[in-house]
Amino acid sequence: MKKIIIVGFVMSVSVSIGIFFILQKRSVPPPVSKCGDNICDEFEKRSPYLCPKDCVSLPSVFNRSSLDSPFGMLPFFSFDKSLREGPPPKPEHFDFKPTEDLGLKWGRAHYLIWSMVQPTKNDVDKERYDWSDSDSVLGSYPEGFNAVENIIAFSAKVDDEGEHLDNFSFPNKEAEEEYIRFVKKGVERYDGDGKDDMPGLKNPIKYWQVENEPDLKAKKDWSGYANLLKITYEGIKSVCADCQVIIGGMGGEMRGLNEFFKPALEKLGGKYFDIFDYHCYGSKEDWYKCGRLAEEIKMAFPDNNFEIWLTETGTWSGNHNDPSGQPSKIQTEEDQAKALVKFYVYPLSRGVKKVFWAWGILEGFGGPENNIFDKTGLMYDGYYSDDLGFGVKKLSYYTYKKMVEMLEGSEWDTIETITEKNDMYAYKFLRGGKTVWIAWNDSDSEKEVVIEDIGSQEVKITEAVANCDSGKEVKDRSTAFSTKTEGIKNGKIMLKIKDIPVFVEEI
């Protein structure tokens, strides 16, 4: 007989995963409007968050540029101590200064877990809810930030061989109804509509994700997940019509798509979710794979109209241990910083709407393993021999901030591919009436790329990585990036590019 082990999982804040059951009856009809037609129809007026481009009258805590921004992080704040030190940090240890400094507008950080809110059957029967954990975390979020909240019904179980034993199927209809009641209560508490809201809530939660990486937790129970997604969607929409529902991020790449999400969503007829989310990590070369996955998702569901988000992606600096316990190849701070730009721009060019770097601003996942998630952060946490000190910013931190400065406010639906040939990649962004290009060379030798249709007499060319060996050496951010100005003839320029991505902006 196999021994069953309950696995705890810390997701950025003071939460360890435990869990329970599921949800409801009344179906909410899909919108008949078309987002982006510049008409704020009746459906969009009732649900302005669904299409901020068409409806300008958003509540004061939100604004269009914030909602349109693709720049996110998991978690979207830092901490005043390493996650490896003691119990998971509480909100008093959250540090939102880097959030603001980096220009982040989106993030994930917390799980609303049924078994934490109603830990006993008696609590469920008597409809008692303990919101203390979620109140403390969600109540700490600064105003105007767009947060995604994961809602969790089932605990993670594995046997002594590491095989997942989860399923997403409720034992009976009563359990479904009890879960649905929990969903409605939770969404109503944090949706900011003035009805039964959490006291002092500054930042409403309008984006709800159903589980996390369900294709890795219960690979065979896609049917159970389909039902869970449906009833959760219906429960959310019944109390918050303008809330958006996101599938649990696909963690298994193509296998997860083909063996789990494709049959699950086909069973639902492509309904009961608004956003398809996937996760993709890897080495500095894997940005291409992560972008191509978005194309595979589109091909798997050619007739469905939903946004695609990438809420977990990243690559490391230094090295880490792979699942076999062997050290990975070493990547420098510069390697990570150069790759970061590609991990963002390439998926965006494929139509992905949001990209969240993970694991986060401060590195360190919280365990002793030194796995990939311990090294993907943008700041050091003070552990391991290749660490430069707690809170020291890596080159990737400065690259992220520069990328946001250069691209934020772009017309994200108009990204144009200039070239993707012979290891040269170049993309065109429209921003504030001017054009910004970003280009990189993925080979070892210098190459040339022609940029045309330039509407100015000069362009400013800025390298995307600070001119230092490490972020610790950056003393003045305003002068840390190599820049030059070039004149334009006949509306075009020939650029010679080495291995560092460059921004080219009209001036």
C-alpha positions in Angstrom: 0.0 0.0 0.0 1.3 3.4 -0.9 1.7 6.0 1.8 0.0 9.3 1.0 1.7 12.5 1.8 0.0 15.9 1.9 2.3 18.4 0.2 2.3 22.0 1.3 3.2 24.7 -1.2 4.1 28.3 -0.3 2.9 30.8 -3.0 4.7 34.1 -2.3 2.9 35.0 0.9 1.7 33.4 4.1 -0.2 30.6 2.5 0.4 26.8 2.4 -1.9 24.8 0.2 -4.5 22.6 1.7 -8.1 22.1 0.2 -11.7 20.8 -0.4 -14.5 20.7 -3.1 -16.7 22.9 -5.7 -19.7 25.1 -7.4 -23.1 26.3 -9.2 -26.0 26.3 -11.6 -27.0 29.5 -13.3 -25.1 30.1 -16.6 -24.1 33.7 -17.5 -24.5 34.3 -21.3 -21.4 35.3 -23.1 -21.1 38.9 -24.4 -22.2 39.6 -27.9 -20.1 42.8 -28.1 -16.8 43.0 -29.8 -13.9 44.4 -27.7 -12.0 47.1 -29.6 -14.9 48.4 -31.8 -14.8 51.7 -30.0 -18.5 51.2 -29.0 -19.3 51.0 -25.3 -22.4 48.9 -25.6 -24.8 47.9 -22.8 -22.9 44.8 -21.9 -19.6 46.6 -21.6 -21.1 49.4 -19.6 -22.2 46.8 -17.1 -18.7 45.2 -17.2 -16.2 47.9 -18.0 -13.2 45.9 -16.9 -13.9 43.5 -19.8 -12.9 46.0 -22.4 -11.4 49.3 -21.1 -10.6 50.3 -24.6 -14.2 50.8 -25.4 -15.5 52.2 -22.1 -13.6 55.1 -20.5 -15.6 55.5 -17.3 -13.7 53.1 -15.1 -13.7 53.4 -11.3 -11.0 55.7 -9.9 -8.9 52.9 -8.5 -8.3 51.6 -12.1 -7.2 53.3 -15.2 -6.9 52.2 -18.8 -3.1 52.3 -19.1 -2.8 50.2 -16.0 -5.3 47.6 -17.3 -3.6 47.5 -20.8 -0.1 47.1 -19.4 1.4 43.7 -20.0 4.0 44.0 -17.3 3.5 41.7 -14.3 5.4 39.7 -11.6 4.9 36.7 -9.3 5.0 37.8 -6.6 4.7 41.4 -7.4 6.4 42.8 -4.3 9.7 42.1 -2.5 10.3 41.2 1.2 12.4 42.7 4.0 13.9 39.3 4.6 14.7 36.1 2.6 11.9 33.6 2.2 14.3 31.0 3.5 14.3 32.6 6.9 11.6 31.2 9.2 7.9 31.0 8.5 6.4 32.6 5.4 6.4 36.4 5.7 3.3 38.3 6.7 2.2 41.5 5.1 4.3 43.6 7.5 7.3 42.1 5.7 6.1 43.0 2.2 8.1 45.6 0.3 6.2 47.4 -2.4 8.9 50.0 -3.2 10.4 47.8 -6.0 6.9 47.3 -7.4 6.5 51.0 -7.9 10.1 51.5 -9.1 9.9 48.8 -11.7 6.6 50.1 -13.0 4.6 46.9 -12.4 0.9 47.1 -13.0 -0.1 43.4 -12.6 0.7 40.5 -10.3 -0.1 37.3 -8.6 0.8 36.6 -5.0 -1.8 34.8 -2.9 -4.2 31.8 -2.9 -7.7 31.9 -1.5 -7.9 28.3 -0.2 -11.2 26.8 0.9 -9.7 24.6 3.5 -8.1 27.6 5.2 -11.2 29.7 5.2 -13.4 26.8 6.4 -11.0 24.2 7.9 -13.6 21.9 9.4 -16.9 20.3 8.3 -18.6 22.0 11.2 -17.4 25.4 9.8 -18.9 24.5 6.4 -22.2 23.3 7.9 -22.6 26.4 10.1 -21.3 28.7 7.3 -18.5 30.1 9.4 -15.7 31.7 7.4 -12.2 32.7 8.6 -11.0 35.5 6.2 -8.1 36.6 8.4 -5.3 35.4 6.2 -6.8 36.7 2.9 -7.9 40.0 4.6 -4.4 40.6 5.9 -2.7 39.9 2.5 -5.3 41.4 0.1 -5.8 44.4 2.4 -2.1 45.2 2.1 -2.2 45.7 -1.7 -1.7 49.3 -2.8 -4.5 51.1 -4.6 -4.6 51.0 -8.4 -2.7 47.7 -8.8 -4.2 44.8 -10.8 -4.0 41.6 -8.8 -4.9 38.1 -9.8 -6.1 35.9 -7.0 -6.0 32.1 -7.3 -9.0 30.3 -5.8 -8.2 26.7 -4.6 -10.7 24.0 -3.9 -8.5 20.8 -3.6 -5.4 19.9 -1.7 -2.2 18.7 -3.3 -1.5 15.0 -2.6 1.4 12.8 -3.7 2.4 9.3 -2.7 5.9 8.3 -1.5 7.1 8.1 -5.1 6.0 11.6 -5.9 3.0 10.6 -8.0 0.1 13.0 -7.8 -3.1 11.6 -6.4 -5.3 14.6 -6.8 -8.6 14.7 -8.6 -11.0 17.6 -9.1 -14.2 15.7 -8.7 -16.6 16.3 -5.8 -17.8 13.4 -3.8 -21.4 14.5 -4.1 -23.7 17.4 -5.1 -23.8 18.7 -1.6 -20.0 19.3 -1.6 -20.3 21.2 -4.9 -23.0 23.4 -3.4 -20.9 24.1 -0.3 -17.9 25.0 -2.5 -20.0 27.3 -4.6 -21.2 29.1 -1.5 -17.6 29.7 -0.5 -16.7 31.0 -3.9 -19.6 33.5 -3.9 -18.7 34.7 -0.4 -15.1 35.1 -1.2 -15.6 37.0 -4.5 -18.2 39.2 -3.0 -15.9 40.1 -0.1 -13.1 41.3 -2.4 -14.8 42.6 -5.5 -15.1 46.2 -4.3 -18.7 46.7 -5.3 -19.7 48.1 -1.9 -21.8 45.0 -1.0 -20.4 42.8 1.9 -16.9 44.0 1.0 -13.9 43.5 3.3 -13.6 46.5 5.6 -10.9 48.8 4.4 -10.4 47.1 1.1 -8.3 49.5 -1.1 -7.8 47.3 -4.2 -10.7 45.2 -5.5 -9.9 41.8 -6.9 -11.4 41.5 -10.4 -9.4 38.6 -11.8 -9.9 35.1 -10.4 -7.8 32.1 -11.4 -9.3 28.6 -10.9 -6.6 26.4 -9.3 -2.9 26.5 -10.4 -1.3 24.1 -12.9 -4.1 21.6 -12.6 -2.6 19.6 -15.5 0.4 18.8 -13.2 -1.8 18.0 -10.1 -4.3 15.6 -11.6 -3.3 14.8 -15.2 -6.1 12.3 -15.8 -9.0 14.2 -14.2 -9.5 16.8 -16.9 -13.3 16.1 -16.7 -13.4 16.9 -13.0 -11.5 20.1 -13.7 -13.9 21.0 -16.5 -16.8 20.8 -14.0 -14.8 22.7 -11.4 -14.1 25.5 -13.9 -17.7 25.7 -15.0 -19.2 26.0 -11.5 -16.5 28.3 -10.3 -17.1 30.6 -13.3 -20.8 30.6 -12.7 -20.4 31.3 -9.0 -18.0 34.2 -9.7 -20.1 35.8 -12.4 -23.3 35.5 -10.3 -21.9 38.0 -7.8 -19.4 39.9 -9.9 -20.4 40.1 -13.6 -17.4 42.2 -14.5 -14.9 39.8 -12.8 -12.7 37.9 -15.2 -12.1 34.1 -14.8 -8.7 32.6 -15.7 -8.0 28.9 -16.2 -5.4 27.5 -13.8 -2.1 28.2 -15.5 -1.0 25.3 -17.8 2.2 24.0 -16.4 2.8 20.9 -18.6 3.5 22.7 -21.9 2.4 20.6 -24.9 1.5 17.6 -22.9 -0.7 19.6 -20.6 -2.3 21.2 -23.6 -3.1 18.0 -25.5 -3.9 15.7 -22.6 -5.6 18.0 -20.1 -6.8 21.4 -21.2 -7.8 20.5 -24.8 -10.3 17.8 -23.7 -11.4 19.8 -20.7 -12.2 23.0 -22.6 -13.7 21.1 -25.5 -16.1 19.4 -23.1 -17.2 22.9 -22.0 -17.6 24.1 -25.6 -14.9 26.8 -25.1 -17.1 28.5 -22.4 -16.7 29.3 -18.7 -13.5 31.2 -18.8 -12.2 34.5 -20.1 -8.5 34.1 -20.2 -6.2 31.1 -21.0 -3.0 31.2 -18.9 0.1 29.1 -19.3 3.5 28.9 -17.6 6.9 28.4 -19.2 10.4 28.5 -17.7 13.8 27.6 -19.1 17.3 28.5 -20.0 18.3 31.7 -21.7 17.5 30.1 -25.1 14.0 29.0 -24.1 12.2 32.4 -24.8 11.4 31.1 -28.3 9.7 28.0 -26.9 7.7 30.1 -24.5 6.4 32.3 -27.3 5.6 29.4 -29.6 3.4 27.8 -26.9 1.0 30.7 -27.4 0.7 29.8 -31.1 0.0 26.2 -30.1 -2.8 27.3 -27.8 -4.3 29.3 -30.6 -4.2 26.3 -33.0 -5.7 24.0 -30.4 -8.7 26.4 -30.0 -9.1 28.1 -33.4 -12.7 29.1 -33.0 -12.5 30.5 -29.4 -12.2 34.2 -28.5 -10.2 34.5 -25.4 -7.0 36.3 -24.2 -3.8 34.4 -23.6 -1.7 35.3 -20.6 1.7 34.0 -19.5 1.7 34.5 -15.7 4.8 32.5 -14.9 8.0 32.7 -16.9 11.7 33.2 -16.2 15.3 32.2 -16.4 18.0 32.2 -13.9 21.3 33.8 -13.1 24.1 31.8 -11.4 23.2 28.1 -11.3 20.7 25.8 -9.6 20.0 22.2 -9.1 17.8 20.5 -11.7 15.2 17.8 -10.6 17.9 15.1 -10.6 19.9 17.1 -8.2 22.6 18.0 -10.7 23.8 21.5 -11.1 22.5 23.5 -14.1 24.7 25.3 -16.5 25.9 28.7 -15.2 24.2 31.8 -16.6 25.6 35.2 -15.8 23.6 38.3 -14.8 24.0 39.6 -18.3 22.7 36.3 -19.8 19.6 36.6 -17.6 19.1 40.3 -18.4 19.4 39.8 -22.2 17.0 36.8 -22.1 14.4 38.7 -20.0 13.7 41.1 -22.8 13.2 38.2 -25.2 11.0 36.3 -22.7 8.7 39.4 -22.8 8.8 40.8 -26.3 8.5 37.5 -28.2 5.4 36.3 -26.5 3.8 39.7 -26.8 4.5 39.6 -30.5 2.6 36.3 -30.6 -0.5 38.0 -29.1 0.0 37.2 -25.4 -1.5 40.0 -23.4 0.2 39.8 -20.0 3.6 38.4 -19.0 4.5 37.8 -15.4 8.2 37.2 -14.4 8.5 34.6 -11.8 9.8 33.8 -9.2 9.6 37.4 -8.6 11.5 40.4 -7.6 13.5 39.0 -4.7 15.0 35.6 -5.5 14.5 32.6 -3.2 11.6 30.3 -3.4 11.6 29.4 0.3 13.1 25.8 0.4 16.6 24.4 0.7 16.6 22.8 -2.8 18.3 25.6 -4.7 15.9 24.9 -7.6 15.3 27.1 -10.7 12.8 29.2 -8.8 15.5 30.1 -6.2 17.5 31.9 -8.9 15.1 33.6 -11.3 14.5 36.7 -9.2 15.7 40.2 -10.0 17.4 40.8 -6.7 19.7 38.6 -4.6 18.5 37.2 -1.3 21.8 36.6 0.4 22.2 32.8 0.0 24.7 30.6 -1.9 28.3 31.3 -2.9 27.4 33.2 -6.1 25.1 35.6 -4.2 26.2 39.3 -4.0 24.1 40.2 -0.9 20.6 40.5 0.3 18.7 43.1 -1.7 21.4 43.7 -4.3 19.8 44.4 -7.7 20.8 42.2 -10.6 21.4 43.5 -14.1 18.0 42.0 -14.9 16.3 44.4 -12.5 17.6 47.4 -14.4 16.8 45.8 -17.7 13.2 45.2 -16.6 12.8 48.9 -15.5 14.3 50.1 -18.8 12.0 47.8 -20.8 9.0 49.2 -19.0 10.2 52.8 -19.5 10.7 52.2 -23.3 7.5 50.2 -24.0 4.8 51.1 -21.5 1.8 52.8 -23.1 2.3 51.1 -26.4 -0.6 50.1 -28.6 -0.2 46.5 -27.7 -2.6 45.2 -30.4 -0.4 46.7 -33.2 3.0 45.1 -32.5 4.6 44.4 -35.9 7.2 41.8 -36.7 10.0 43.4 -38.8 12.2 40.3 -39.1 12.6 36.8 -37.6 15.2 35.4 -40.0 18.8 34.3 -39.8 18.9 34.7 -36.0 17.8 38.4 -36.2 14.6 39.5 -34.5 13.1 42.9 -34.7 9.7 44.3 -33.6 7.9 47.6 -34.0 5.8 49.2 -31.2 3.6 52.4 -31.6 3.8 54.5 -28.4 2.5 58.0 -27.9 2.5 58.9 -31.5 6.0 57.7 -32.1 7.6 54.4 -32.9 9.9 52.2 -30.8 11.7 49.2 -32.3 13.5 46.5 -30.4 15.9 44.2 -32.0 18.3 41.4 -31.0 20.8 39.1 -32.6 20.7 35.5 -31.4 24.0 34.4 -33.0 27.6 34.7 -31.8 28.6 37.1 -34.6 27.6 40.7 -35.3 24.7 41.0 -37.8 22.9 43.8 -39.6 19.2 44.6 -39.7 17.4 47.3 -41.7 14.7 49.4 -40.0 12.5 51.4 -42.3 9.6 53.8 -42.3 11.2 56.0 -39.7 9.3 59.2 -39.2 12.0 61.3 -37.6 15.4 62.7 -38.7 17.2 61.0 -35.8 16.8 57.9 -33.6 18.2 57.1 -30.2 19.6 53.6 -29.8 19.8 52.2 -26.3 21.3 48.9 -25.2 18.8 46.9 -23.1 21.5 45.8 -20.5 23.5 48.2 -18.3 27.1 48.5 -19.2 28.4 46.7 -16.1 29.4 43.2 -15.2 26.8 43.0 -12.4 23.9 45.1 -11.1 25.9 45.8 -8.0 28.2 48.0 -10.1 25.4 50.2 -11.3 25.9 53.6 -9.5 23.8 55.9 -11.7 20.9 54.3 -13.6 20.5 57.3 -15.9 24.0 56.8 -17.3 24.3 53.0 -16.9 23.0 52.1 -20.4 25.0 52.7 -23.5 23.2 55.0 -25.9 23.9 56.8 -29.2 22.1 59.0 -31.6 22.1 58.3 -35.4 20.8 60.4 -38.3 18.2 58.9 -40.7 18.4 59.0 -44.5 15.4 58.2 -46.6 13.5 57.0 -43.6 15.7 54.0 -42.8 18.8 52.9 -40.9 21.1 49.9 -41.0 21.9 48.7 -37.6 24.8 46.5 -36.6 23.8 44.4 -33.6 25.9 42.1 -31.4 24.4 40.0 -28.6 22.7 42.7 -26.5 19.1 43.7 -27.5 18.7 47.3 -28.4 15.8 49.8 -28.3 15.5 52.2 -31.2 13.2 55.2 -30.7 12.2 58.1 -32.9 13.3 61.5 -31.5 
